[in-house]
Amino acid sequence: MLRASIEYSGSDAELGGIAEGAKAGDMGIPHGERLTAFADAAVAGDPAALATARDALREAAGSKAVVDTAGVIGNFQRMVRIADGTGIPLDGVVDTMSSDFREDLGLDSFESRRLGEKGALARALAPVARGAVKLGLRLAGKRSRR
């Protein structure tokens, strides 16, 4: 979803920095370092770190940004726990289309990874399909901004 949003908006945000957390800097996202620090602190469960990160984000981006970010963090935590708890695997299209950034972010190393093996044709066509989707999202985003 995030990668599609970046493409649709025409942004130059660097998705790969997410795996590094706040130390990656802003990654081309306004207040990205503070947003990532807040998300990392929320997931880590350290109340002092969470308060510090929350206050820094509020100071930089305002209270609405803190509320919106907390909502997104909570929603993603919920979705991941439901998917992991029920054993929902990635479907073939999502598996194929996300293989590049899963590798870049090291996501396939997590124990909760539930992926089937892709065939040779799917592996070969994945870069072409990703390129077509990326182009389509950029064009749709440009069209909607007119």
C-alpha positions as CSV (number, residue, x, y, z in Angstrom):
1,M,0.0,0.0,0.0
2,L,2.7,2.5,0.9
3,R,4.7,1.8,-2.3
4,A,1.5,2.3,-4.3
5,S,0.8,5.5,-2.5
6,I,4.4,6.8,-3.2
7,E,4.0,5.9,-6.9
8,Y,0.5,7.4,-7.2
9,S,1.5,10.7,-5.6
10,G,4.6,10.9,-7.8
11,S,6.8,11.2,-4.7
12,D,10.5,10.4,-4.5
13,A,10.2,8.9,-1.1
14,E,12.7,6.1,-0.3
15,L,10.8,3.1,1.0
16,G,14.0,1.1,1.7
17,G,14.8,3.4,4.7
18,I,11.8,2.1,6.6
19,A,13.7,-1.1,7.7
20,E,16.4,1.1,9.2
21,G,13.9,3.0,11.4
22,A,14.4,6.7,12.4
23,K,18.2,6.5,11.8
24,A,17.4,6.5,8.1
25,G,16.3,10.1,8.3
26,D,13.3,11.6,6.5
27,M,13.6,9.3,3.4
28,G,12.0,12.0,1.3
29,I,8.8,12.1,3.5
30,P,7.9,15.3,5.4
31,H,8.8,14.6,9.0
32,G,9.7,11.0,8.1
33,E,12.3,10.7,10.8
34,R,9.9,11.7,13.5
35,L,7.1,9.6,12.0
36,T,9.3,6.5,12.0
37,A,10.6,7.2,15.5
38,F,7.0,7.4,16.8
39,A,6.0,4.2,15.0
40,D,9.1,2.4,16.3
41,A,8.5,3.6,19.9
42,A,4.8,2.5,19.7
43,V,5.8,-1.0,18.5
44,A,8.6,-1.3,21.1
45,G,6.3,-0.6,24.0
46,D,8.6,1.7,25.9
47,P,6.4,4.4,27.5
48,A,9.2,6.9,27.9
49,A,10.4,6.5,24.3
50,L,6.8,6.7,23.1
51,A,6.2,10.0,25.0
52,T,9.4,11.5,23.6
53,A,8.7,10.5,20.0
54,R,5.1,11.6,20.3
55,D,6.1,15.0,21.6
56,A,8.7,15.5,18.9
57,L,6.2,14.6,16.2
58,R,3.6,17.0,17.7
59,E,6.2,19.8,17.8
60,A,7.2,19.2,14.2
61,A,3.9,18.3,12.5
62,G,1.1,19.2,14.9
63,S,-1.5,17.3,17.0
64,K,-3.5,16.1,14.0
65,A,-0.4,14.3,12.6
66,V,0.1,12.5,15.9
67,V,-3.5,11.4,16.0
68,D,-3.5,10.3,12.3
69,T,-0.2,8.5,12.8
70,A,-1.4,6.7,15.9
71,G,-4.4,5.5,14.0
72,V,-2.3,4.1,11.2
73,I,0.0,2.4,13.6
74,G,-3.0,0.8,15.4
75,N,-4.6,-0.3,12.2
76,F,-1.5,-2.0,10.8
77,Q,-0.8,-3.7,14.2
78,R,-4.4,-5.1,14.0
79,M,-4.1,-6.2,10.4
80,V,-0.8,-8.0,10.9
81,R,-2.0,-9.8,14.1
82,I,-5.2,-11.0,12.4
83,A,-3.3,-12.2,9.3
84,D,-0.6,-13.9,11.5
85,G,-3.2,-15.4,13.9
86,T,-5.3,-16.9,11.1
87,G,-2.4,-18.0,9.0
88,I,-3.4,-15.9,5.9
89,P,-0.8,-16.4,3.2
90,L,0.1,-13.8,0.6
91,D,-1.8,-14.5,-2.6
92,G,0.2,-15.2,-5.7
93,V,-0.1,-11.7,-7.2
94,V,0.9,-9.9,-4.0
95,D,3.7,-12.4,-3.4
96,T,5.1,-11.8,-6.9
97,M,4.6,-8.0,-6.9
98,S,6.1,-7.5,-3.5
99,S,9.1,-9.8,-3.8
100,D,11.6,-6.9,-4.6
101,F,10.8,-4.8,-1.6
102,R,10.3,-7.7,0.8
103,E,13.9,-8.6,-0.1
104,D,15.1,-5.0,0.2
105,L,13.5,-4.7,3.7
106,G,14.4,-8.2,4.9
107,L,10.8,-9.1,5.4
108,D,11.2,-12.7,4.3
109,S,13.4,-13.4,7.3
110,F,10.5,-13.0,9.7
111,E,9.2,-16.2,11.3
112,S,5.6,-15.2,10.5
113,R,6.4,-15.2,6.7
114,R,3.9,-17.5,5.0
115,L,4.7,-17.6,1.3
116,G,4.4,-20.3,-1.3
117,E,7.0,-21.1,-3.8
118,K,6.6,-19.2,-7.1
119,G,7.1,-20.8,-10.4
120,A,9.8,-19.8,-12.9
121,L,7.4,-17.9,-15.1
122,A,6.1,-15.8,-12.2
123,R,9.7,-15.0,-11.1
124,A,10.6,-14.0,-14.6
125,L,7.5,-11.8,-15.2
126,A,7.6,-10.1,-11.8
127,P,9.9,-7.2,-12.8
128,V,7.8,-6.5,-15.9
129,A,4.6,-6.5,-13.9
130,R,6.0,-4.3,-11.2
131,G,7.2,-1.8,-13.9
132,A,3.8,-1.7,-15.5
133,V,2.0,-1.2,-12.2
134,K,4.5,1.6,-11.2
135,L,4.0,3.4,-14.5
136,G,0.2,3.0,-14.3
137,L,0.1,4.4,-10.7
138,R,2.3,7.4,-11.7
139,L,0.0,8.1,-14.8
140,A,-3.1,7.8,-12.7
141,G,-1.7,10.1,-10.0
142,K,-0.8,12.7,-12.6
143,R,-4.2,12.5,-14.2
144,S,-6.0,12.9,-10.9
145,R,-3.9,16.0,-10.0
146,R,-5.0,17.8,-13.1
